[in-house]
Amino acid sequence: MRWHIALGSLAVLFTVAVLVVVGVNEQARMQTFTVAYESRSIEEGALLFENNCRTCHGPQGNGIPGVGPALNTASLFNGERLVEIGYSGTLEDYVQGVIAAGRPVPSAGTSYPQRMPTWGQEFGGPLRSDQVDALVAFVLNWEEAALAAEEGTAPSASQGEPVGTDIAVQLPEGDPESGAALSQDSAVGCAACHELSAVGPAWAPGGGQAGIAGRAEERTEAEDYTGEATTARQYLLESIVRTNAHIVEGYEANIMPGDYGQRLTPQQVADLIAYMQTLR
């Protein structure tokens, strides 16, 4: 009988020791679990952002002029944007609300005429609540870097004298590879509207339609053409620096930013046109 009591006592002591060890390490274990969970959530949010958000907000959340505002910016995280719109809640609640419910009416007084779609299923969108949470986690993950970076004015690709709006200007020789890279730059935003989405007319050929270069040639050579541009290259230049000069059927005026003539250099415009001329 005594050995039964001794064995039971040892079992109780062993159980207590195990519980003590687990209890001591529980906080560290929970911290590790939380970090791993948040990391997985951010990774899932990154994939969702890539598939659903980059065409309006840019590949790195830096925004696209005239399409979608920057998210990876200090003004979102330092409270400036929340004060501007009169929002008194937390940033997390704001981001979650905008993603889930969208913005049925375009924001007044902004240069973003497109509406923000609803993404949460509870508002008729395609994403589950956990997916919306993952997107929120990914956006908020930019806070440290955004606040550490120097906050400047609106993004500008220009590093020299701007090209202006005179389509008779003599442009330098363009480099199509540089133009392709520039079209992907979030400060310019060409690819987001013309290649990654249908915000603007497609540049690449497809659906029985010529590419942007072929269409420019067709239009300038058409018998009923009355525009100022006399060559396809001038037509493309005019489309860049006078964005409402040629409104393609099915699209409205003022969708494309109208300040490229002030933001791009002659070399940058020449590079863009050289790239566009490869798309026949």
DRENPA-3360 file (N, C-alpha, C; in nm, 2 decimals, always signed):
BEGIN
1 = MRWHIALG = +0.08/-0.12/+0.00/+0.00/+0.00/+0.00/+0.09/+0.13/+0.00 ~ +0.20/+0.12/+0.08/+0.28/+0.24/+0.09/+0.34/+0.28/-0.05 ~ +0.38/+0.17/-0.12/+0.45/+0.20/-0.25/+0.35/+0.26/-0.35 ~ +0.22/+0.23/-0.33/+0.11/+0.29/-0.41/+0.10/+0.44/-0.38 ~ +0.11/+0.47/-0.25/+0.10/+0.61/-0.21/+0.22/+0.69/-0.26 ~ +0.34/+0.63/-0.25/+0.46/+0.69/-0.29/+0.46/+0.72/-0.44 ~ +0.41/+0.62/-0.52/+0.40/+0.63/-0.66/+0.31/+0.74/-0.70 ~ +0.19/+0.75/-0.63/+0.09/+0.85/-0.66/+0.15/+0.99/-0.63;
9 = SLAVLFTV = +0.22/+1.00/-0.52/+0.28/+1.13/-0.48/+0.38/+1.17/-0.59 ~ +0.46/+1.07/-0.64/+0.56/+1.11/-0.74/+0.49/+1.15/-0.87 ~ +0.38/+1.09/-0.90/+0.31/+1.13/-1.02/+0.25/+1.27/-1.01 ~ +0.20/+1.30/-0.89/+0.15/+1.44/-0.86/+0.26/+1.54/-0.87 ~ +0.37/+1.51/-0.81/+0.49/+1.60/-0.82/+0.53/+1.62/-0.96 ~ +0.54/+1.51/-1.04/+0.58/+1.52/-1.18/+0.48/+1.61/-1.26 ~ +0.36/+1.59/-1.24/+0.25/+1.67/-1.31/+0.27/+1.81/-1.27 ~ +0.29/+1.84/-1.14/+0.30/+1.98/-1.10/+0.43/+2.04/-1.17;
17 = AVLVVVGV = +0.54/+1.97/-1.17/+0.66/+2.02/-1.23/+0.64/+2.05/-1.38 ~ +0.57/+1.96/-1.45/+0.54/+1.98/-1.59/+0.46/+2.10/-1.61 ~ +0.36/+2.12/-1.53/+0.27/+2.24/-1.54/+0.35/+2.37/-1.51 ~ +0.44/+2.36/-1.42/+0.52/+2.48/-1.39/+0.61/+2.51/-1.51 ~ +0.68/+2.41/-1.57/+0.76/+2.44/-1.68/+0.68/+2.49/-1.80 ~ +0.56/+2.43/-1.82/+0.48/+2.48/-1.93/+0.43/+2.63/-1.90 ~ +0.40/+2.65/-1.78/+0.35/+2.79/-1.74/+0.46/+2.89/-1.76 ~ +0.58/+2.85/-1.72/+0.70/+2.95/-1.73/+0.72/+2.98/-1.88;
25 = NEQARMQT = +0.71/+2.88/-1.97/+0.74/+2.90/-2.11/+0.62/+2.94/-2.19 ~ +0.50/+2.95/-2.13/+0.38/+2.98/-2.21/+0.38/+3.11/-2.27 ~ +0.42/+3.21/-2.20/+0.42/+3.35/-2.26/+0.51/+3.36/-2.38 ~ +0.63/+3.30/-2.37/+0.72/+3.30/-2.49/+0.66/+3.22/-2.60 ~ +0.60/+3.10/-2.57/+0.54/+3.02/-2.67/+0.43/+3.10/-2.74 ~ +0.34/+3.17/-2.67/+0.23/+3.24/-2.72/+0.29/+3.36/-2.81 ~ +0.39/+3.42/-2.77/+0.45/+3.53/-2.85/+0.51/+3.47/-2.98 ~ +0.57/+3.36/-2.98/+0.62/+3.29/-3.10/+0.50/+3.26/-3.19;
33 = FTVAYESR = +0.39/+3.20/-3.13/+0.28/+3.17/-3.21/+0.21/+3.29/-3.27 ~ +0.21/+3.40/-3.20/+0.15/+3.52/-3.25/+0.23/+3.58/-3.36 ~ +0.36/+3.58/-3.35/+0.44/+3.63/-3.46/+0.43/+3.55/-3.58 ~ +0.42/+3.41/-3.56/+0.41/+3.32/-3.68/+0.27/+3.35/-3.75 ~ +0.17/+3.36/-3.66/+0.03/+3.38/-3.72/+0.02/+3.52/-3.80 ~ +0.08/+3.62/-3.74/+0.08/+3.75/-3.80/+0.16/+3.75/-3.93 ~ +0.27/+3.67/-3.93/+0.35/+3.66/-4.05/+0.28/+3.59/-4.16 ~ +0.21/+3.49/-4.13/+0.13/+3.41/-4.23/+0.01/+3.50/-4.28;
41 = SIEEGALL = -0.05/+3.58/-4.19/-0.15/+3.67/-4.23/-0.10/+3.78/-4.33 ~ +0.01/+3.83/-4.30/+0.07/+3.93/-4.39/+0.11/+3.88/-4.52 ~ +0.16/+3.75/-4.52/+0.19/+3.69/-4.65/+0.07/+3.66/-4.73 ~ -0.04/+3.62/-4.67/-0.17/+3.60/-4.74/-0.22/+3.73/-4.79 ~ -0.20/+3.84/-4.71/-0.25/+3.97/-4.75/-0.17/+4.02/-4.87 ~ -0.04/+3.99/-4.88/+0.05/+4.03/-4.99/+0.00/+3.97/-5.12 ~ -0.04/+3.84/-5.11/-0.09/+3.77/-5.23/-0.23/+3.83/-5.28 ~ -0.31/+3.86/-5.18/-0.44/+3.92/-5.21/-0.42/+4.06/-5.27;
49 = FENNCRTC = -0.33/+4.14/-5.22/-0.30/+4.27/-5.27/-0.25/+4.26/-5.41 ~ -0.16/+4.17/-5.44/-0.10/+4.15/-5.57/-0.21/+4.12/-5.67 ~ -0.31/+4.04/-5.63/-0.41/+3.99/-5.72/-0.53/+4.09/-5.74 ~ -0.55/+4.18/-5.64/-0.67/+4.26/-5.64/-0.65/+4.41/-5.63 ~ -0.54/+4.45/-5.57/-0.52/+4.59/-5.54/-0.41/+4.67/-5.61 ~ -0.31/+4.60/-5.66/-0.20/+4.67/-5.72/-0.23/+4.75/-5.85 ~ -0.34/+4.71/-5.92/-0.37/+4.79/-6.04/-0.42/+4.93/-6.01 ~ -0.47/+4.95/-5.89/-0.51/+5.09/-5.86/-0.42/+5.16/-5.76;
57 = HGPQGNGI = -0.36/+5.08/-5.67/-0.27/+5.14/-5.56/-0.13/+5.12/-5.59 ~ -0.09/+5.06/-5.70/+0.05/+5.04/-5.73/+0.11/+4.92/-5.67 ~ +0.22/+4.86/-5.73/+0.27/+4.73/-5.69/+0.32/+4.74/-5.54 ~ +0.37/+4.85/-5.50/+0.42/+4.86/-5.36/+0.33/+4.96/-5.28 ~ +0.21/+4.98/-5.32/+0.12/+5.06/-5.25/+0.15/+5.21/-5.25 ~ +0.23/+5.25/-5.35/+0.27/+5.39/-5.36/+0.17/+5.48/-5.44 ~ +0.06/+5.42/-5.48/-0.04/+5.49/-5.55/-0.02/+5.51/-5.69 ~ -0.12/+5.54/-5.77/-0.11/+5.57/-5.91/-0.19/+5.70/-5.94;
65 = PGVGPALN = -0.12/+5.80/-5.99/-0.19/+5.93/-6.01/-0.32/+5.91/-6.09 ~ -0.43/+5.97/-6.04/-0.55/+5.96/-6.12/-0.63/+5.83/-6.11 ~ -0.57/+5.73/-6.04/-0.63/+5.60/-6.03/-0.66/+5.56/-5.89 ~ -0.56/+5.56/-5.80/-0.58/+5.52/-5.66/-0.48/+5.59/-5.57 ~ -0.51/+5.62/-5.45/-0.42/+5.69/-5.36/-0.31/+5.60/-5.31 ~ -0.21/+5.66/-5.26/-0.10/+5.58/-5.19/-0.14/+5.52/-5.06 ~ -0.10/+5.40/-5.03/-0.13/+5.34/-4.90/+0.00/+5.33/-4.82 ~ +0.11/+5.31/-4.89/+0.24/+5.30/-4.83/+0.30/+5.44/-4.82;
73 = TASLFNGE = +0.24/+5.52/-4.73/+0.28/+5.66/-4.72/+0.26/+5.71/-4.58 ~ +0.35/+5.80/-4.53/+0.35/+5.84/-4.40/+0.21/+5.91/-4.36 ~ +0.15/+5.98/-4.46/+0.03/+6.05/-4.43/-0.09/+5.96/-4.38 ~ -0.08/+5.83/-4.42/-0.18/+5.74/-4.37/-0.16/+5.70/-4.23 ~ -0.03/+5.69/-4.19/+0.00/+5.63/-4.06/+0.03/+5.74/-3.95 ~ +0.05/+5.86/-3.99/+0.07/+5.96/-3.89/-0.06/+6.03/-3.85 ~ -0.17/+5.99/-3.90/-0.30/+6.05/-3.87/-0.34/+6.16/-3.96 ~ -0.26/+6.20/-4.05/-0.29/+6.32/-4.13/-0.41/+6.29/-4.22;
81 = RLVEIGYS = -0.42/+6.17/-4.28/-0.53/+6.14/-4.37/-0.66/+6.12/-4.29 ~ -0.65/+6.06/-4.17/-0.77/+6.05/-4.09/-0.83/+6.18/-4.04 ~ -0.74/+6.27/-4.01/-0.79/+6.41/-3.97/-0.85/+6.48/-4.09 ~ -0.79/+6.46/-4.21/-0.84/+6.52/-4.33/-0.98/+6.48/-4.36 ~ -1.01/+6.36/-4.34/-1.15/+6.31/-4.37/-1.24/+6.31/-4.25 ~ -1.19/+6.36/-4.14/-1.27/+6.37/-4.02/-1.31/+6.23/-3.95 ~ -1.22/+6.14/-3.96/-1.24/+6.00/-3.90/-1.18/+6.00/-3.76 ~ -1.25/+5.96/-3.66/-1.21/+5.96/-3.52/-1.17/+5.82/-3.47;
89 = GTLEDYVQ = -1.19/+5.72/-3.55/-1.16/+5.58/-3.50/-1.01/+5.55/-3.52 ~ -0.98/+5.42/-3.50/-0.84/+5.38/-3.52/-0.81/+5.36/-3.67 ~ -0.68/+5.36/-3.70/-0.64/+5.34/-3.84/-0.68/+5.20/-3.88 ~ -0.67/+5.10/-3.79/-0.70/+4.96/-3.83/-0.85/+4.95/-3.87 ~ -0.94/+5.02/-3.79/-1.08/+5.01/-3.82/-1.11/+5.08/-3.95 ~ -1.04/+5.19/-3.98/-1.06/+5.27/-4.10/-1.02/+5.19/-4.22 ~ -0.90/+5.12/-4.22/-0.85/+5.04/-4.33/-0.95/+4.93/-4.35 ~ -0.99/+4.86/-4.25/-1.08/+4.75/-4.26/-1.21/+4.79/-4.32;
97 = GVIAAGRP = -1.26/+4.90/-4.27/-1.39/+4.95/-4.32/-1.39/+4.98/-4.47 ~ -1.28/+5.05/-4.51/-1.27/+5.09/-4.65/-1.26/+4.97/-4.74 ~ -1.18/+4.87/-4.70/-1.16/+4.75/-4.78/-1.29/+4.67/-4.79 ~ -1.35/+4.65/-4.67/-1.47/+4.56/-4.67/-1.59/+4.63/-4.74 ~ -1.62/+4.75/-4.71/-1.74/+4.82/-4.76/-1.71/+4.90/-4.88 ~ -1.58/+4.93/-4.91/-1.55/+5.01/-5.03/-1.60/+5.16/-5.02 ~ -1.60/+5.23/-5.13/-1.65/+5.36/-5.14/-1.74/+5.37/-5.26 ~ -1.87/+5.35/-5.23/-1.97/+5.35/-5.34/-1.97/+5.48/-5.42;
105 = VPSAGTSY = -1.93/+5.59/-5.36/-1.93/+5.72/-5.43/-1.78/+5.77/-5.43 ~ -1.73/+5.81/-5.55/-1.59/+5.86/-5.55/-1.57/+5.97/-5.45 ~ -1.46/+5.98/-5.39/-1.43/+6.08/-5.29/-1.43/+6.22/-5.35 ~ -1.51/+6.31/-5.29/-1.52/+6.45/-5.35/-1.39/+6.52/-5.33 ~ -1.35/+6.61/-5.42/-1.23/+6.69/-5.41/-1.10/+6.61/-5.43 ~ -1.11/+6.49/-5.48/-0.99/+6.42/-5.51/-0.97/+6.40/-5.66 ~ -0.85/+6.35/-5.70/-0.83/+6.32/-5.84/-0.85/+6.17/-5.87 ~ -0.93/+6.10/-5.79/-0.96/+5.96/-5.81/-1.11/+5.94/-5.85;
113 = PQRMPTWG = -1.14/+5.95/-5.97/-1.29/+5.94/-6.01/-1.34/+5.80/-6.00 ~ -1.26/+5.70/-6.00/-1.31/+5.56/-5.99/-1.36/+5.53/-5.84 ~ -1.46/+5.45/-5.83/-1.51/+5.41/-5.70/-1.43/+5.30/-5.65 ~ -1.41/+5.29/-5.52/-1.34/+5.18/-5.45/-1.44/+5.07/-5.43 ~ -1.42/+4.95/-5.49/-1.52/+4.84/-5.49/-1.53/+4.79/-5.35 ~ -1.64/+4.72/-5.32/-1.66/+4.65/-5.19/-1.59/+4.51/-5.20 ~ -1.51/+4.48/-5.10/-1.44/+4.35/-5.11/-1.49/+4.25/-5.01 ~ -1.56/+4.30/-4.90/-1.60/+4.20/-4.80/-1.73/+4.13/-4.84;
121 = QEFGGPLR = -1.74/+4.01/-4.81/-1.86/+3.93/-4.84/-1.99/+3.99/-4.78 ~ -1.98/+4.04/-4.66/-2.09/+4.09/-4.59/-2.15/+4.22/-4.66 ~ -2.07/+4.28/-4.75/-2.12/+4.39/-4.83/-2.14/+4.36/-4.98 ~ -2.13/+4.23/-5.01/-2.15/+4.18/-5.14/-2.03/+4.16/-5.22 ~ -1.91/+4.17/-5.16/-1.78/+4.15/-5.22/-1.74/+4.00/-5.22 ~ -1.62/+3.97/-5.28/-1.58/+3.84/-5.30/-1.49/+3.78/-5.18 ~ -1.45/+3.86/-5.09/-1.35/+3.82/-4.99/-1.41/+3.78/-4.85 ~ -1.37/+3.67/-4.79/-1.41/+3.64/-4.66/-1.35/+3.74/-4.56;
129 = SDQVDALV = -1.41/+3.73/-4.44/-1.36/+3.83/-4.33/-1.21/+3.81/-4.30 ~ -1.17/+3.68/-4.30/-1.03/+3.65/-4.27/-0.94/+3.70/-4.38 ~ -0.98/+3.70/-4.50/-0.90/+3.76/-4.61/-0.90/+3.91/-4.60 ~ -1.01/+3.97/-4.56/-1.00/+4.12/-4.54/-0.91/+4.15/-4.43 ~ -0.91/+4.07/-4.32/-0.81/+4.09/-4.21/-0.67/+4.08/-4.26 ~ -0.64/+3.98/-4.35/-0.51/+3.96/-4.40/-0.47/+4.08/-4.48 ~ -0.55/+4.14/-4.56/-0.52/+4.26/-4.64/-0.49/+4.38/-4.54 ~ -0.57/+4.39/-4.44/-0.55/+4.50/-4.34/-0.41/+4.48/-4.28;
137 = AFVLNWEE = -0.38/+4.36/-4.24/-0.24/+4.33/-4.18/-0.13/+4.36/-4.28 ~ -0.15/+4.33/-4.40/-0.05/+4.37/-4.50/-0.03/+4.52/-4.52 ~ -0.14/+4.59/-4.53/-0.13/+4.74/-4.54/-0.06/+4.80/-4.42 ~ -0.11/+4.76/-4.30/-0.05/+4.81/-4.18/+0.09/+4.77/-4.16 ~ +0.14/+4.67/-4.22/+0.28/+4.62/-4.22/+0.37/+4.73/-4.27 ~ +0.32/+4.82/-4.36/+0.40/+4.93/-4.42/+0.44/+5.04/-4.32 ~ +0.37/+5.04/-4.20/+0.38/+5.16/-4.12/+0.53/+5.20/-4.08 ~ +0.61/+5.11/-4.04/+0.74/+5.14/-3.99/+0.82/+5.20/-4.10;
145 = AALAAEEG = +0.82/+5.14/-4.22/+0.90/+5.19/-4.33/+0.84/+5.32/-4.38 ~ +0.71/+5.34/-4.39/+0.65/+5.46/-4.44/+0.68/+5.58/-4.35 ~ +0.68/+5.56/-4.22/+0.71/+5.67/-4.13/+0.86/+5.70/-4.12 ~ +0.94/+5.60/-4.15/+1.09/+5.62/-4.15/+1.13/+5.69/-4.28 ~ +1.06/+5.67/-4.38/+1.09/+5.74/-4.51/+1.06/+5.89/-4.51 ~ +1.13/+5.96/-4.58/+1.11/+6.11/-4.58/+0.98/+6.13/-4.66 ~ +0.89/+6.20/-4.61/+0.76/+6.23/-4.67/+0.78/+6.35/-4.76 ~ +0.75/+6.33/-4.89/+0.76/+6.44/-4.99/+0.63/+6.47/-5.05;
153 = TAPSASQG = +0.63/+6.54/-5.17/+0.51/+6.57/-5.24/+0.47/+6.46/-5.33 ~ +0.37/+6.49/-5.41/+0.32/+6.38/-5.51/+0.44/+6.33/-5.59 ~ +0.44/+6.20/-5.61/+0.55/+6.13/-5.69/+0.57/+6.19/-5.82 ~ +0.69/+6.21/-5.86/+0.73/+6.27/-5.99/+0.84/+6.19/-6.05 ~ +0.83/+6.15/-6.18/+0.93/+6.08/-6.24/+1.04/+6.17/-6.30 ~ +1.01/+6.30/-6.31/+1.10/+6.39/-6.38/+1.23/+6.42/-6.30 ~ +1.34/+6.42/-6.38/+1.47/+6.45/-6.32/+1.54/+6.55/-6.42 ~ +1.47/+6.64/-6.46/+1.52/+6.74/-6.55/+1.41/+6.83/-6.60;
161 = EPVGTDIA = +1.44/+6.91/-6.71/+1.34/+7.00/-6.76/+1.22/+6.92/-6.82 ~ +1.10/+6.96/-6.79/+0.98/+6.88/-6.84/+0.97/+6.90/-6.99 ~ +0.90/+6.80/-7.06/+0.89/+6.80/-7.20/+0.79/+6.91/-7.25 ~ +0.69/+6.94/-7.17/+0.59/+7.04/-7.21/+0.48/+6.98/-7.29 ~ +0.40/+7.06/-7.36/+0.28/+7.01/-7.43/+0.29/+7.04/-7.58 ~ +0.41/+7.09/-7.63/+0.42/+7.11/-7.77/+0.46/+6.98/-7.84 ~ +0.37/+6.94/-7.93/+0.39/+6.81/-7.99/+0.49/+6.82/-8.11 ~ +0.53/+6.94/-8.14/+0.63/+6.96/-8.25/+0.77/+6.95/-8.19;
169 = VQLPEGDP = +0.79/+6.93/-8.06/+0.92/+6.93/-8.00/+1.00/+6.81/-8.05 ~ +1.13/+6.84/-8.07/+1.22/+6.73/-8.12/+1.26/+6.64/-8.00 ~ +1.22/+6.52/-8.00/+1.26/+6.43/-7.89/+1.39/+6.35/-7.92 ~ +1.46/+6.32/-7.82/+1.58/+6.24/-7.84/+1.55/+6.09/-7.88 ~ +1.65/+6.01/-7.92/+1.62/+5.87/-7.95/+1.57/+5.80/-7.83 ~ +1.47/+5.72/-7.84/+1.41/+5.66/-7.73/+1.46/+5.51/-7.71 ~ +1.46/+5.46/-7.59/+1.51/+5.33/-7.56/+1.38/+5.25/-7.51 ~ +1.34/+5.15/-7.59/+1.21/+5.08/-7.55/+1.22/+5.00/-7.42;
177 = ESGAALSQ = +1.34/+4.95/-7.38/+1.36/+4.88/-7.26/+1.34/+4.98/-7.14 ~ +1.40/+5.10/-7.15/+1.38/+5.20/-7.05/+1.23/+5.24/-7.04 ~ +1.17/+5.25/-7.16/+1.03/+5.29/-7.16/+0.94/+5.19/-7.10 ~ +0.97/+5.06/-7.12/+0.89/+4.95/-7.06/+0.91/+4.96/-6.90 ~ +1.03/+4.98/-6.85/+1.05/+5.00/-6.71/+0.98/+5.12/-6.65 ~ +0.98/+5.23/-6.73/+0.91/+5.35/-6.68/+0.76/+5.33/-6.68 ~ +0.71/+5.26/-6.77/+0.56/+5.24/-6.77/+0.52/+5.16/-6.65 ~ +0.61/+5.08/-6.59/+0.58/+5.00/-6.47/+0.60/+5.09/-6.34;
185 = DSAVGCAA = +0.66/+5.20/-6.35/+0.69/+5.29/-6.24/+0.56/+5.34/-6.18 ~ +0.53/+5.33/-6.05/+0.41/+5.37/-5.99/+0.39/+5.52/-6.00 ~ +0.50/+5.60/-6.02/+0.49/+5.74/-6.03/+0.44/+5.78/-6.17 ~ +0.44/+5.69/-6.26/+0.39/+5.72/-6.40/+0.26/+5.65/-6.42 ~ +0.25/+5.52/-6.39/+0.13/+5.45/-6.38/+0.07/+5.40/-6.51 ~ +0.15/+5.39/-6.62/+0.09/+5.35/-6.75/+0.04/+5.21/-6.75 ~ +0.13/+5.12/-6.70/+0.10/+4.97/-6.70/-0.02/+4.94/-6.62 ~ -0.04/+5.01/-6.51/-0.16/+4.98/-6.42/-0.29/+5.00/-6.49;
193 = CHELSAVG = -0.30/+5.10/-6.58/-0.42/+5.13/-6.65/-0.43/+5.07/-6.79 ~ -0.32/+5.05/-6.86/-0.32/+5.00/-7.00/-0.28/+4.86/-7.02 ~ -0.22/+4.80/-6.91/-0.17/+4.66/-6.93/-0.22/+4.57/-6.82 ~ -0.23/+4.62/-6.70/-0.28/+4.53/-6.59/-0.43/+4.54/-6.56 ~ -0.49/+4.64/-6.62/-0.64/+4.65/-6.60/-0.69/+4.72/-6.72 ~ -0.83/+4.74/-6.72/-0.89/+4.80/-6.83/-0.94/+4.94/-6.80 ~ -0.87/+5.01/-6.71/-0.90/+5.15/-6.68/-0.88/+5.24/-6.80 ~ -0.78/+5.21/-6.88/-0.75/+5.27/-7.01/-0.75/+5.17/-7.12;
201 = PAWAPGGG = -0.75/+5.22/-7.24/-0.74/+5.13/-7.36/-0.61/+5.05/-7.35 ~ -0.62/+4.92/-7.39/-0.51/+4.83/-7.39/-0.40/+4.87/-7.48 ~ -0.28/+4.86/-7.44/-0.16/+4.89/-7.53/-0.13/+4.77/-7.62 ~ -0.14/+4.66/-7.56/-0.09/+4.54/-7.64/-0.20/+4.49/-7.74 ~ -0.16/+4.43/-7.85/-0.26/+4.38/-7.94/-0.33/+4.27/-7.88 ~ -0.46/+4.25/-7.93/-0.54/+4.14/-7.88/-0.68/+4.16/-7.92 ~ -0.76/+4.04/-7.92/-0.90/+4.05/-7.95/-0.93/+4.10/-8.09 ~ -0.83/+4.07/-8.18/-0.85/+4.12/-8.32/-0.82/+4.27/-8.34;
209 = QAGIAGRA = -0.76/+4.33/-8.24/-0.73/+4.47/-8.25/-0.58/+4.49/-8.24 ~ -0.53/+4.59/-8.32/-0.39/+4.62/-8.32/-0.34/+4.67/-8.19 ~ -0.21/+4.67/-8.17/-0.16/+4.74/-8.05/-0.16/+4.89/-8.06 ~ -0.11/+4.96/-7.96/-0.12/+5.10/-7.95/-0.04/+5.16/-8.07 ~ +0.07/+5.11/-8.11/+0.15/+5.16/-8.22/+0.07/+5.15/-8.35 ~ +0.01/+5.03/-8.38/-0.06/+5.01/-8.50/-0.19/+5.10/-8.50 ~ -0.25/+5.12/-8.39/-0.37/+5.20/-8.39/-0.33/+5.35/-8.41 ~ -0.22/+5.39/-8.36/-0.17/+5.53/-8.38/-0.15/+5.55/-8.53;
217 = EERTEAED = -0.09/+5.46/-8.60/-0.07/+5.47/-8.74/-0.20/+5.47/-8.82 ~ -0.29/+5.39/-8.78/-0.42/+5.38/-8.85/-0.50/+5.51/-8.84 ~ -0.49/+5.57/-8.72/-0.57/+5.70/-8.70/-0.51/+5.82/-8.77 ~ -0.38/+5.83/-8.77/-0.32/+5.94/-8.83/-0.32/+5.93/-8.99 ~ -0.34/+5.81/-9.04/-0.35/+5.79/-9.18/-0.49/+5.78/-9.23 ~ -0.59/+5.78/-9.14/-0.73/+5.78/-9.18/-0.77/+5.90/-9.26 ~ -0.86/+5.89/-9.36/-0.90/+6.00/-9.44/-0.98/+6.10/-9.36 ~ -1.05/+6.06/-9.26/-1.13/+6.16/-9.18/-1.05/+6.21/-9.06;
225 = YTGEATTA = -0.92/+6.19/-9.05/-0.85/+6.24/-8.93/-0.82/+6.39/-8.95 ~ -0.85/+6.46/-8.84/-0.84/+6.61/-8.84/-0.75/+6.66/-8.73 ~ -0.68/+6.57/-8.66/-0.60/+6.61/-8.55/-0.47/+6.68/-8.59 ~ -0.40/+6.74/-8.49/-0.28/+6.82/-8.52/-0.16/+6.73/-8.55 ~ -0.16/+6.61/-8.49/-0.04/+6.52/-8.51/-0.04/+6.48/-8.65 ~ +0.08/+6.48/-8.71/+0.10/+6.44/-8.85/+0.16/+6.30/-8.87 ~ +0.22/+6.25/-8.76/+0.28/+6.11/-8.76/+0.23/+6.03/-8.64 ~ +0.25/+5.90/-8.65/+0.21/+5.82/-8.54/+0.29/+5.85/-8.41;
233 = RQYLLESI = +0.41/+5.89/-8.43/+0.49/+5.93/-8.31/+0.44/+6.05/-8.25 ~ +0.40/+6.15/-8.33/+0.34/+6.27/-8.27/+0.21/+6.24/-8.20 ~ +0.13/+6.15/-8.26/+0.00/+6.11/-8.21/+0.02/+6.05/-8.07 ~ +0.12/+5.97/-8.05/+0.15/+5.91/-7.92/+0.20/+6.01/-7.82 ~ +0.28/+6.11/-7.87/+0.33/+6.22/-7.79/+0.21/+6.30/-7.74 ~ +0.12/+6.33/-7.83/+0.01/+6.41/-7.79/-0.08/+6.34/-7.69 ~ -0.10/+6.21/-7.71/-0.18/+6.13/-7.62/-0.12/+6.13/-7.48 ~ +0.01/+6.15/-7.47/+0.08/+6.15/-7.33/+0.07/+6.29/-7.27;
241 = VRTNAHIV = +0.10/+6.40/-7.35/+0.11/+6.53/-7.29/-0.02/+6.61/-7.30 ~ -0.11/+6.57/-7.38/-0.24/+6.63/-7.39/-0.35/+6.52/-7.38 ~ -0.37/+6.48/-7.26/-0.44/+6.35/-7.24/-0.58/+6.35/-7.28 ~ -0.64/+6.46/-7.31/-0.78/+6.46/-7.36/-0.79/+6.49/-7.51 ~ -0.68/+6.48/-7.58/-0.68/+6.51/-7.72/-0.74/+6.40/-7.80 ~ -0.72/+6.28/-7.76/-0.78/+6.16/-7.83/-0.85/+6.07/-7.73 ~ -0.98/+6.09/-7.72/-1.06/+6.01/-7.63/-1.11/+5.89/-7.71 ~ -1.07/+5.77/-7.67/-1.11/+5.65/-7.73/-1.25/+5.61/-7.70;
249 = EGYEANIM = -1.33/+5.57/-7.79/-1.47/+5.53/-7.77/-1.48/+5.43/-7.66 ~ -1.57/+5.46/-7.57/-1.59/+5.37/-7.45/-1.52/+5.42/-7.33 ~ -1.44/+5.53/-7.34/-1.37/+5.59/-7.23/-1.41/+5.74/-7.21 ~ -1.39/+5.79/-7.09/-1.43/+5.93/-7.07/-1.31/+6.01/-7.06 ~ -1.33/+6.15/-7.07/-1.22/+6.24/-7.05/-1.18/+6.25/-6.91 ~ -1.06/+6.30/-6.88/-1.00/+6.33/-6.75/-0.98/+6.20/-6.66 ~ -0.98/+6.08/-6.73/-0.94/+5.96/-6.65/-0.79/+5.96/-6.64 ~ -0.72/+6.00/-6.74/-0.57/+5.99/-6.74/-0.52/+6.12/-6.68;
257 = PGDYGQRL = -0.42/+6.12/-6.59/-0.36/+6.24/-6.54/-0.32/+6.34/-6.65 ~ -0.34/+6.46/-6.63/-0.32/+6.56/-6.73/-0.18/+6.64/-6.72 ~ -0.10/+6.59/-6.62/+0.02/+6.67/-6.60/+0.15/+6.60/-6.64 ~ +0.14/+6.50/-6.73/+0.26/+6.43/-6.77/+0.36/+6.53/-6.84 ~ +0.31/+6.63/-6.91/+0.40/+6.72/-6.98/+0.48/+6.80/-6.88 ~ +0.44/+6.81/-6.76/+0.51/+6.88/-6.65/+0.59/+6.79/-6.57 ~ +0.57/+6.66/-6.58/+0.64/+6.56/-6.49/+0.74/+6.48/-6.56 ~ +0.73/+6.47/-6.69/+0.82/+6.38/-6.76/+0.92/+6.46/-6.85;
265 = TPQQVADL = +1.04/+6.41/-6.86/+1.15/+6.48/-6.94/+1.13/+6.43/-7.08 ~ +1.19/+6.51/-7.18/+1.19/+6.46/-7.32/+1.24/+6.32/-7.34 ~ +1.35/+6.28/-7.26/+1.40/+6.15/-7.28/+1.31/+6.04/-7.23 ~ +1.24/+6.07/-7.12/+1.14/+5.98/-7.06/+1.03/+5.96/-7.16 ~ +0.98/+6.07/-7.22/+0.87/+6.05/-7.31/+0.91/+5.98/-7.43 ~ +1.04/+6.01/-7.48/+1.09/+5.93/-7.60/+1.10/+5.79/-7.57 ~ +1.14/+5.75/-7.45/+1.15/+5.61/-7.41/+1.02/+5.54/-7.41 ~ +0.92/+5.61/-7.35/+0.78/+5.56/-7.35/+0.73/+5.53/-7.49;
273 = IAYMQTLR = +0.75/+5.63/-7.58/+0.70/+5.62/-7.71/+0.77/+5.50/-7.78 ~ +0.90/+5.49/-7.76/+0.98/+5.38/-7.82/+0.92/+5.25/-7.78 ~ +0.89/+5.24/-7.65/+0.83/+5.11/-7.60/+0.69/+5.09/-7.66 ~ +0.61/+5.20/-7.67/+0.47/+5.19/-7.73/+0.48/+5.14/-7.87 ~ +0.58/+5.19/-7.94/+0.59/+5.16/-8.08/+0.63/+5.01/-8.11 ~ +0.67/+4.94/-8.00/+0.70/+4.79/-8.02/+0.57/+4.71/-8.01 ~ +0.46/+4.78/-7.96/+0.33/+4.71/-7.94/+0.24/+4.73/-8.06 ~ +0.25/+4.65/-8.16/+0.18/+4.66/-8.28/+0.07/+4.55/-8.29;
% end
